[in-house]
């Protein structure tokens, strides 16, 4: 393909220093150890792996180490040895105090820091401590998660080639959250935001747990790297966009500083912009700075086919859920637990009494010095202890047989999980807790020549579940962007913004797109963006057949009034409130067993807070079987804080119901103010049973009414029968007259 014409920079670039210094800080928590690193018992040495972008050169590095040391370990006058990539960094004395931590600073030679690094810690007399049976409870040192590695360096110019993408905009090796500015012209169109949502969601997939945000700029260039969406011939922040005839991609130097880059996503209309954005999410194995995008078919996803969600059509082997760097086999007595992470659609449904089977096939080492009566396979799910699986079968006959020398090994077990234990994001923990006998020699405690294994055919089976739940439910949204991710490409979702959205509103929408891509592993390739509520046409038809994810602030009064018309919420000027339930609403809620609405409490909480941000959700005014989720805040400053809020596990766990409000003073408060409705896959005859189970009060009243009607009818018939029996003459006279 011929190269595209180069963009023209009409405004002179400011004089800047190239290769200006970079500073970054990586904490132990960001390295994956959110609870820190505990060295105790036989686990008196450990390490962590951290990575750095390949386009940065480190010139200075410093380790800011925070330790918590037990009194017993400090009394031994021992020290902690630190090593980086197999090379010693130095030793630190281990002392204890009443303060929360002991803090140290250690300079690291910059030449030792590379793209992938292993930082390890070891207690110097660990071998002697291993021989003390109670060392696990006495000798402990914790490398706290606030421990940081501070780095200084320079940014390398990696050139203008599409092959490098997604670098330098994001780098899979970067362990800190990424920031990618999205640049538009003065007049932002829904098509440009739709294309930006595709790219944002794909970048959310790449950055995974590290997080990413998308600040929005209009007719302004970022100081570093950024992605610019524009139409051919448009002038954006002094950059003249090439007059191309079709969708195009191009990497250019950022005029603010040529070390940094701008990715131009160009299209003459909404479809062309979507084509260019979609091509950016596919492999770009071309050593050129520009590419004319050929017409391509963007596939449409099926319901619940998100690749990051566990399959519910068949049993899934645990080995298929592991990362590439994980193994089902552990060595030695002291080792980390095997952590199997999996995501699930949040609307999985089972009838009361049904369970989810987890088949575990496992093998303990067969060594004579292992105390098989005290050794267990500990199984937990999402931090909840489930069961200790024994080495040998439990029972009188099995015990006798084992003492006679027979084989009584228990090497498989099927756990029955209650469905409420499964969340959108899950972790199954498996730990071989091997206990040596009291007379076991010290040498075996450090023996790494023994193996414990979870067999490859172990599985979890969710195939008996259905997709069915009650909506709205904000915990589903914040955990898995559900129900929008039911179709992971958002082919049945409308992204709604006010008629004149602010930069903060667009940025928040793109952050939500990034979270959705991270939750499913699918880019929002078929999303539809609307500015304001359409009055008719195909846009209104799309709205009537879609769920709606909207972003707004209270300054968008007209938009908010239109969105909240006919809902439990109302807006008066710049104040959001909850309508007082009518007598009919209360009666309907009481009859259906919905006794826990908090409309008054929520309204009082809204009125008592000046500044807040959060979410509200309700049944769609355009289709009662669809859901609207509004991300709303008092102003742009509050809205911009939502991204940081959603990185907090405490806030995420506190978002539920249909109304969630976050303030700086009180954190998160959640309420349920509106009615819920069933959504999912359930045949009509099972829906009858479900309704009967859910609406016990209505069922009891209907039964009472039926009993009254039958009773009254029976009384009338019995009275008539008794009257005829007591008045036979009248009955015979009536018969004679008829003759």
BALUM-975345 format. One record per residue (C-alpha): residue in three letters; z, y, x. Coordinates in pm, whole numbers, padded with zeros to 5 digits, always signed. Each point is the difference from the previous one (the first is absolute). Example, Ala and Ser with C-alpha at 12.3 -4.5 7.8 and 13.67 -1.06 7.14 Angstrom:
2
ALA+00780-00450+01230/SER-00066+00344+00137/
//
This chain:
739
UNK+00000+00000+00000/UNK-00075+00350+00133/UNK+00304+00204+00098/UNK+00120+00260-00245/UNK-00028+00367+00091/UNK+00309+00131+00170/UNK+00231+00226-00199/UNK-00008+00365+00097/UNK+00327+00173+00076/UNK-00053+00359-00110/UNK+00346+00127+00083/UNK+00094+00018+00368/UNK+00251-00264+00100/UNK+00333+00147+00113/UNK+00089-00027+00364/UNK+00235-00297+00033/UNK+00131-00231+00265/UNK-00170-00337+00002/UNK+00214-00310+00059/UNK+00306+00183-00122/UNK+00325-00199+00031/UNK+00102-00244-00269/UNK+00353-00096-00092/UNK+00109-00293-00214/UNK+00317-00193-00075/UNK+00017-00366-00102/UNK+00329-00136-00132/UNK+00120-00360+00003/UNK-00017+00014-00379/UNK-00369+00093+00018/UNK-00053-00289+00241/UNK+00087-00233-00288/UNK+00376-00038+00052/UNK+00128+00205-00293/UNK+00355-00136+00046/UNK-00003+00024+00376/UNK+00029-00290+00247/UNK+00319-00208+00001/UNK+00084-00197+00313/UNK+00272-00251-00079/UNK+00108-00359+00063/UNK-00286-00192+00151/UNK-00246+00281-00072/UNK+00110+00220+00287/UNK-00350+00102+00094/UNK-00279+00134-00213/UNK-00295+00233+00007/UNK-00242+00205-00204/UNK-00370+00069+00025/UNK-00138+00351-00042/UNK-00355+00126+00027/UNK-00158+00338+00074/UNK-00346+00141-00077/UNK-00257-00079+00266/UNK-00135+00356+00007/UNK+00328+00148+00126/UNK+00113+00012+00364/UNK+00377+00000+00048/UNK+00130+00239+00265/UNK+00376-00008-00075/UNK+00220-00251-00183/UNK+00371-00012-00079/UNK+00212-00259-00179/UNK+00280+00146-00215/UNK+00218-00306-00047/UNK+00276-00022-00260/UNK+00234-00301+00022/UNK+00294-00139-00195/UNK+00212-00237+00213/UNK+00285-00225-00116/UNK+00339+00041+00164/UNK+00002-00359+00129/UNK-00335+00041+00174/UNK+00098+00335+00149/UNK+00317-00158+00143/UNK-00214-00235+00214/UNK-00136+00297+00200/UNK-00352-00133-00035/UNK-00328+00191-00020/UNK-00325+00011-00194/UNK-00320-00065+00190/UNK-00318+00171-00123/UNK-00353-00108+00082/UNK-00340+00140-00097/UNK-00302-00230+00021/UNK+00190-00234+00232/UNK+00105+00277+00239/UNK+00367+00108+00027/UNK+00088+00344-00133/UNK+00364-00008+00103/UNK+00344-00106-00124/UNK+00255+00178-00217/UNK+00376-00067-00010/UNK+00119-00129-00336/UNK+00304+00189-00118/UNK+00148+00042-00347/UNK+00148+00302-00173/UNK+00095+00117-00347/UNK-00318+00208-00029/UNK-00289-00140-00210/UNK-00210-00059+00312/UNK-00023+00027+00375/UNK-00305+00205+00096/UNK-00197-00019+00325/UNK-00318+00155+00134/UNK-00226-00189+00238/UNK-00317+00136+00158/UNK-00291-00247+00008/UNK-00281+00019+00255/UNK-00307+00102-00200/UNK-00216-00253+00184/UNK+00200-00283-00160/UNK-00093+00105-00356/UNK-00326-00154-00122/UNK-00165-00058-00339/UNK+00208-00310-00083/UNK+00354-00018+00135/UNK+00299-00233-00009/UNK+00342+00160+00028/UNK+00271-00262+00055/UNK+00381+00004+00017/UNK+00233-00258+00157/UNK+00374-00029+00057/UNK+00041-00070+00372/UNK+00255-00281-00033/UNK-00161-00152-00309/UNK+00005-00351+00147/UNK+00379+00005+00030/UNK+00041+00140-00351/UNK-00210-00283-00144/UNK+00267-00251+00098/UNK+00267+00174-00206/UNK-00006-00150-00349/UNK+00123+00312-00179/UNK-00231+00238+00182/UNK-00202+00075-00314/UNK+00290+00179-00168/UNK+00150+00164+00310/UNK-00282+00110+00226/UNK-00245+00231-00172/UNK-00218+00290+00103/UNK-00238+00178-00239/UNK-00299+00208+00107/UNK+00007+00243-00292/UNK-00320+00082-00192/UNK+00033+00369+00095/UNK-00078-00096+00362/UNK-00322+00182+00090/UNK-00270+00005+00262/UNK-00115+00358+00066/UNK-00349+00031+00146/UNK-00209+00282+00140/UNK-00365-00032+00083/UNK-00353+00127-00043/UNK-00270-00072-00255/UNK-00318-00156+00138/UNK-00342+00101-00127/UNK-00148-00331-00118/UNK-00340+00148-00081/UNK-00199+00037-00320/UNK-00101-00350-00102/UNK+00047-00165-00337/UNK+00089-00328+00168/UNK+00346+00138+00081/UNK+00091+00058-00366/UNK+00273-00002-00128/UNK+00107+00136+00338/UNK+00085+00275+00079/UNK+00097+00082-00360/UNK+00233-00298-00021/UNK+00078-00266+00259/UNK+00128-00348-00094/UNK+00219+00011+00311/UNK+00185+00315-00109/UNK+00350-00093-00122/UNK+00091+00340-00142/UNK-00133+00131-00335/UNK-00352+00142+00015/UNK-00116+00336-00133/UNK-00369+00042-00089/UNK-00100+00341-00139/UNK-00265-00005-00274/UNK-00224+00307+00014/UNK-00199+00146-00292/UNK-00187+00321-00072/UNK+00140+00277-00217/UNK-00135-00161-00319/UNK+00128-00358-00004/UNK-00186-00237-00234/UNK+00132-00318-00166/UNK-00264-00200+00188/UNK+00133+00119+00336/UNK+00356-00094-00095/UNK-00125-00338-00127/UNK-00169-00066+00336/UNK+00315+00112+00181/UNK+00204-00245-00213/UNK-00223-00287+00117/UNK+00054+00092+00366/UNK+00373+00067-00049/UNK+00060-00337-00165/UNK-00187-00180+00280/UNK+00205+00182+00264/UNK+00315-00098-00189/UNK-00105-00362+00052/UNK-00050+00048+00374/UNK+00331+00176+00068/UNK+00195-00256-00208/UNK+00379+00048+00020/UNK-00019+00292+00244/UNK-00104+00245-00273/UNK-00260+00274-00024/UNK-00032+00340-00166/UNK-00301+00215-00087/UNK+00058+00377+00010/UNK-00283+00195-00166/UNK-00175+00304+00149/UNK-00257+00222-00173/UNK-00253+00184+00212/UNK+00232-00043+00297/UNK-00021-00234+00298/UNK+00296-00212+00118/UNK+00151+00047+00344/UNK-00072-00364+00084/UNK-00216-00270-00161/UNK-00110+00018-00362/UNK-00249-00131-00258/UNK-00226+00253-00172/UNK-00171-00060-00338/UNK-00293+00224-00085/UNK-00347+00034-00152/UNK-00317+00048+00211/UNK-00053+00359+00110/UNK+00355+00105-00086/UNK+00199+00223+00236/UNK+00360-00121+00049/UNK+00237+00190+00232/UNK-00288+00121+00213/UNK-00167-00343+00024/UNK-00350-00012-00153/UNK-00049-00343-00154/UNK-00341-00157+00081/UNK-00260+00013-00280/UNK-00041-00375-00034/UNK-00178-00168-00289/UNK+00235-00295-00049/UNK+00361-00104+00056/UNK+00095+00040+00367/UNK+00281-00037+00251/UNK+00038+00200+00321/UNK+00264+00048+00271/UNK+00015+00341+00168/UNK+00237+00183+00232/UNK+00263+00206-00176/UNK-00092+00362+00078/UNK+00372+00079+00025/UNK+00033-00246+00290/UNK-00289-00231+00103/UNK+00245-00272+00112/UNK+00060-00061-00372/UNK-00265-00111-00248/UNK-00124+00068-00351/UNK-00156-00274-00212/UNK-00256+00148-00239/UNK-00046-00190-00327/UNK-00311+00152-00161/UNK-00160-00058-00339/UNK-00203+00213-00239/UNK+00180-00131-00310/UNK+00298-00213-00102/UNK-00182-00331+00041/UNK-00134+00092+00345/UNK+00348+00105+00114/UNK+00142-00329-00126/UNK-00275-00190+00185/UNK+00078+00183+00324/UNK+00375-00052-00039/UNK-00047-00372-00078/UNK-00216-00043+00312/UNK+00283+00150+00203/UNK+00226-00286-00111/UNK-00246-00260+00132/UNK-00042-00096+00370/UNK-00185+00272+00192/UNK-00143-00185+00299/UNK-00236+00278+00108/UNK+00022+00207+00320/UNK-00132+00318-00162/UNK+00175+00310-00130/UNK-00183+00004-00335/UNK-00124-00243-00261/UNK-00221+00035-00306/UNK+00161-00231-00256/UNK-00237-00237-00175/UNK+00045-00085-00367/UNK+00266-00268-00039/UNK+00151-00199-00281/UNK+00373+00064-00033/UNK+00153-00317-00147/UNK+00231+00014-00302/UNK+00332-00180+00027/UNK+00140-00248-00252/UNK+00347+00026-00157/UNK+00289-00096+00231/UNK-00227-00088+00296/UNK+00174+00226+00254/UNK-00014-00183+00336/UNK+00355+00107+00089/UNK+00139-00158-00317/UNK+00095-00364+00005/UNK-00236-00229-00189/UNK+00132-00105-00341/UNK-00278-00249-00078/UNK+00127-00270+00237/UNK+00291-00083+00235/UNK-00012+00204+00323/UNK+00104-00147+00335/UNK+00263+00198+00189/UNK-00210-00027+00315/UNK-00276+00197-00174/UNK+00243+00289-00055/UNK+00097+00042+00367/UNK-00125+00270+00232/UNK-00217-00110+00291/UNK+00291+00046+00244/UNK+00237-00221-00202/UNK+00067-00371+00033/UNK+00160-00262-00226/UNK+00178-00147+00306/UNK+00314+00137+00167/UNK+00144-00102+00338/UNK+00358-00030+00120/UNK+00326+00048-00186/UNK-00015+00378-00010/UNK-00306+00153-00161/UNK-00104+00246-00266/UNK-00052-00104-00358/UNK-00353-00077-00116/UNK-00089+00285-00236/UNK-00283-00072-00244/UNK-00118+00319-00169/UNK-00207-00002-00316/UNK-00090+00242-00276/UNK-00036-00090-00364/UNK-00129+00168-00312/UNK+00313+00156-00155/UNK-00079-00119-00355/UNK+00049-00374+00057/UNK+00158-00159-00308/UNK+00178-00329-00066/UNK+00184-00117-00309/UNK+00378-00019+00018/UNK+00105-00314+00186/UNK-00325-00037+00196/UNK+00017+00024+00380/UNK-00235+00043+00295/UNK-00013-00297+00241/UNK+00017+00050+00377/UNK-00066-00331+00180/UNK+00150-00005+00350/UNK-00085-00278+00244/UNK+00208+00048+00314/UNK+00121-00180+00311/UNK+00313+00051+00207/UNK+00016-00111+00367/UNK+00139-00351+00049/UNK+00251+00051+00281/UNK+00331-00187+00028/UNK+00196+00318+00079/UNK-00098+00174-00328/UNK+00269-00001-00269/UNK-00219-00110-00291/UNK+00278+00050-00256/UNK+00033+00369+00084/UNK-00364+00084+00069/UNK-00211+00142-00282/UNK-00332+00160-00080/UNK+00108+00331-00157/UNK-00242+00125-00267/UNK+00003+00353-00141/UNK-00236+00219-00203/UNK+00001+00380+00015/UNK+00345+00000+00157/UNK+00145-00235-00264/UNK+00141-00329+00129/UNK-00157-00296-00182/UNK+00116-00326+00155/UNK+00108-00189+00311/UNK-00228-00300+00051/UNK+00174-00285+00181/UNK-00125-00207+00292/UNK+00084-00325-00180/UNK-00001-00099-00365/UNK+00320+00063-00191/UNK+00163-00276-00203/UNK+00237-00295+00030/UNK-00267-00266+00050/UNK-00201+00220+00237/UNK+00313+00074+00205/UNK+00093-00369+00027/UNK-00356-00090+00094/UNK-00006+00268+00267/UNK+00330-00120+00151/UNK-00145-00350+00015/UNK-00284+00136+00213/UNK-00261+00042-00272/UNK-00241+00292-00028/UNK+00142+00253-00248/UNK-00191+00308+00112/UNK-00082+00250-00274/UNK-00329+00154+00107/UNK-00124+00151-00324/UNK+00148+00193-00287/UNK-00135+00192-00299/UNK+00177+00326-00077/UNK-00013+00130-00357/UNK-00023+00380+00006/UNK+00095+00208-00300/UNK-00289+00238-00078/UNK+00219+00313+00022/UNK+00035-00064+00375/UNK-00370+00074+00057/UNK-00088+00367+00057/UNK-00322+00180+00085/UNK+00085-00027+00372/UNK+00191-00311+00111/UNK+00137-00166+00312/UNK+00103-00367+00021/UNK+00243-00061+00288/UNK+00035-00346+00159/UNK+00255-00050+00280/UNK+00089-00324+00178/UNK+00376+00042+00050/UNK+00062-00268+00261/UNK+00362-00071+00094/UNK+00084-00197+00317/UNK+00287-00249+00000/UNK+00333+00114+00141/UNK-00043-00220+00310/UNK-00363+00100+00064/UNK-00053+00103+00365/UNK-00061+00367+00069/UNK-00344-00074+00147/UNK-00144-00105-00336/UNK+00085+00333-00162/UNK-00277+00171+00192/UNK-00240-00291-00040/UNK-00334+00131-00123/UNK-00164-00341+00013/UNK+00087-00078-00362/UNK-00213+00092-00300/UNK+00072+00060-00367/UNK-00296+00013-00232/UNK-00110+00095-00350/UNK-00297-00223-00081/UNK-00338+00154-00077/UNK-00014-00159-00346/UNK+00304+00191-00127/UNK-00102+00223-00289/UNK+00102+00240-00275/UNK-00150-00050-00345/UNK-00046+00290-00242/UNK-00282-00166-00193/UNK+00209-00049-00315/UNK+00063+00371-00044/UNK-00180+00233-00237/UNK-00083+00367+00043/UNK+00205+00162-00273/UNK+00257+00279-00010/UNK+00125+00308-00182/UNK-00143+00340+00095/UNK+00060+00272+00103/UNK+00213-00102+00297/UNK+00014+00235+00299/UNK+00152-00264+00229/UNK-00333-00184-00023/UNK-00187+00318+00086/UNK+00206+00100+00303/UNK+00007-00358+00132/UNK-00363-00104-00049/UNK-00183+00292-00169/UNK-00006-00216-00314/UNK-00160-00005-00260/UNK-00281+00185+00182/UNK-00026-00276+00259/UNK-00069-00262-00268/UNK-00360+00090+00093/UNK+00064+00079+00367/UNK-00316+00211+00041/UNK+00119+00231-00285/UNK-00307-00084-00209/UNK+00224+00044-00306/UNK+00202+00297+00122/UNK-00056+00374-00030/UNK+00153+00228+00265/UNK+00080+00322-00185/UNK+00063+00347+00144/UNK+00028+00343-00165/UNK-00318+00205-00043/UNK+00083+00200+00314/UNK+00212-00231+00215/UNK+00202+00129+00292/UNK-00016-00145+00349/UNK+00340-00165-00050/UNK-00117-00168-00323/UNK-00314-00140+00165/UNK+00200-00108+00305/UNK+00254-00184-00218/UNK-00281-00179-00184/UNK-00148-00115+00333/UNK+00344-00117+00117/UNK+00023-00211-00318/UNK-00344-00144+00078/UNK+00122-00095+00348/UNK+00307-00174-00147/UNK-00220-00193-00241/UNK-00232-00121+00275/UNK+00301-00107+00204/UNK+00139-00196-00297/UNK-00321-00193-00076/UNK-00221+00002+00310/UNK-00285+00145-00209/UNK-00160+00345+00022/UNK-00033+00199-00324/UNK-00378-00038+00002/UNK-00048+00053-00374/UNK+00254+00272-00068/UNK-00088+00289-00228/UNK+00146+00349+00054/UNK+00018+00260-00278/UNK+00104+00365+00020/UNK+00154+00074-00337/UNK-00034-00201-00321/UNK-00363-00051-00110/UNK-00099+00114-00349/UNK-00259-00274-00048/UNK-00289-00190+00154/UNK+00015-00294+00239/UNK+00312+00140+00172/UNK+00195-00020-00324/UNK-00129-00355-00053/UNK+00121-00095+00347/UNK+00336+00159-00075/UNK+00038-00199-00323/UNK-00050-00328+00187/UNK+00216+00071+00305/UNK+00353+00044+00118/UNK+00072+00351+00128/UNK+00171+00109+00322/UNK+00054+00377-00014/UNK+00151+00254+00241/UNK+00122+00342-00108/UNK+00263+00269+00044/UNK+00177+00198-00271/UNK-00212+00306+00080/UNK-00299-00183-00156/UNK+00130+00076-00349/UNK-00320-00048-00202/UNK-00082-00330+00169/UNK+00354-00131-00046/UNK+00005+00092-00368/UNK-00324-00188-00058/UNK+00119-00304+00196/UNK+00339-00018-00176/UNK-00119+00057-00355/UNK+00123-00283-00222/UNK+00232-00142+00269/UNK+00383-00008+00027/UNK-00023+00299+00237/UNK-00066+00367-00062/UNK-00055+00299+00224/UNK+00120+00350-00077/UNK-00135+00251+00247/UNK+00103-00132+00341/UNK+00263-00238-00138/UNK-00048-00370-00071/UNK+00219-00167-00257/UNK+00036-00304-00221/UNK-00037+00024-00376/UNK+00298-00094-00212/UNK-00070-00333-00172/UNK-00052+00023-00375/UNK+00189-00212-00251/UNK-00311-00218-00032/UNK-00015-00045+00379/UNK+00366-00101+00011/UNK-00042-00239-00292/UNK-00307-00160+00154/UNK+00177-00039+00333/UNK+00306-00152-00163/UNK-00204-00246-00203/UNK-00201-00114+00302/UNK+00307-00046+00219/UNK-00089+00300+00217/UNK+00353+00143+00023/UNK-00001+00142+00351/UNK-00214+00311-00013/UNK+00145+00305+00175/UNK-00203+00288-00141/UNK+00295+00239-00031/UNK+00134-00080+00348/UNK-00343+00050+00156/UNK-00056+00331-00181/UNK+00337+00130+00118/UNK-00076-00105+00357/UNK-00339+00176-00006/UNK+00157+00321-00128/UNK+00284-00007+00253/UNK-00222-00011+00311/UNK-00204+00293+00125/UNK-00205-00187+00263/UNK-00105-00364-00028/UNK-00289-00243+00036/UNK-00065-00342-00143/UNK-00194-00214-00245/UNK-00033-00038-00375/UNK-00192-00274-00180/UNK-00103-00061-00359/UNK-00255-00171-00221/UNK-00343+00162+00036/UNK-00089+00245-00281/UNK-00361-00119+00030/UNK+00075-00373-00022/UNK+00339-00135-00108/UNK-00044-00315+00212/UNK-00042+00206+00319/UNK+00253+00184+00216/UNK+00024+00350+00142/UNK+00209+00068+00311/UNK+00046+00367+00088/UNK+00120+00103+00343/UNK+00157+00335-00074/UNK+00216+00262+00173/UNK+00128+00349-00064/UNK-00229+00147+00269/UNK-00224-00089+00293/UNK+00288+00006+00249/UNK+00190-00262-00201/UNK-00316-00207-00052/UNK-00063-00009+00375/UNK+00342-00163+00054/UNK-00092-00308-00202/UNK-00177-00163+00293/UNK+00320-00001+00206/UNK+00206-00108-00303/UNK-00208-00313-00046/UNK+00068-00113+00357/UNK+00367-00047-00098/UNK+00097-00349-00115/UNK+00290+00145-00198/UNK-00225+00231-00200/UNK-00263-00270-00056/UNK+00268-00237-00130/UNK+00135+00269-00234/UNK-00332+00075-00173/UNK-00019-00189-00329/UNK-00036+00056-00375/UNK-00257+00260-00104/UNK+00161+00314+00144/UNK+00108+00044+00362/UNK+00125+00332+00138/UNK+00071+00072+00367/UNK+00206+00295+00122/UNK+00126+00094+00344/UNK+00359+00007-00125/UNK+00023-00314-00216/UNK-00276-00224+00132/UNK-00165-00216-00264/UNK+00090-00026-00370/UNK-00198-00218-00241/UNK-00010-00019-00379/UNK-00189-00171-00279/UNK-00089+00235-00284/UNK-00304-00152-00174/UNK-00103-00324-00162/UNK-00149-00286+00202/UNK-00292-00217-00102/UNK-00109-00349+00110/UNK-00289-00028+00244/UNK-00163-00304+00155/UNK-00140-00343-00067/UNK+00174-00182-00286/UNK-00163-00203-00283/UNK+00085+00109-00355/UNK+00212-00304-00084/UNK+00218+00059+00308/UNK+00020+00369-00084/UNK+00163-00099-00331/UNK+00271-00186+00192/UNK+00037+00287+00244/UNK+00037+00256-00278/UNK+00259-00219-00170/UNK+00193-00022+00327/UNK-00023+00375+00067/UNK+00068+00126-00352/UNK+00300-00205-00105/UNK+00135+00276-00225/UNK-00324+00027-00196/UNK-00017-00378-00025/UNK+00358-00016-00127/UNK-00068+00271-00259/UNK-00316-00174-00116/UNK+00191-00326-00027/UNK+00272+00178-00198/UNK-00259+00163-00226/UNK-00174-00331-00054/UNK+00335-00165-00077/UNK+00084+00274-00251/UNK-00338-00034-00172/UNK+00026-00378-00015/UNK+00361+00023-00115/UNK-00075+00249-00277/UNK-00299-00204-00116/UNK+00213-00312-00002/UNK+00274+00174-00200/UNK-00252+00114-00261/UNK-00146-00348-00033/UNK+00342-00164-00022/UNK+00117+00247-00265/UNK-00311-00066-00204/UNK+00045-00373+00036/UNK+00367+00026-00103/UNK-00088+00214-00302/UNK-00256-00257-00114/UNK+00254-00279+00043/UNK+00260+00187-00204/UNK-00247+00105-00272/UNK-00200-00313-00085/UNK-00043+00109-00367/UNK-00183+00316+00102/UNK-00221-00204+00225/UNK-00085-00247-00286/UNK-00064+00288-00245/UNK-00239+00149+00243/UNK-00174-00337+00027/UNK-00025-00031-00381/UNK-00153+00342-00038/UNK-00260-00090+00253/UNK-00089-00308-00201/
//
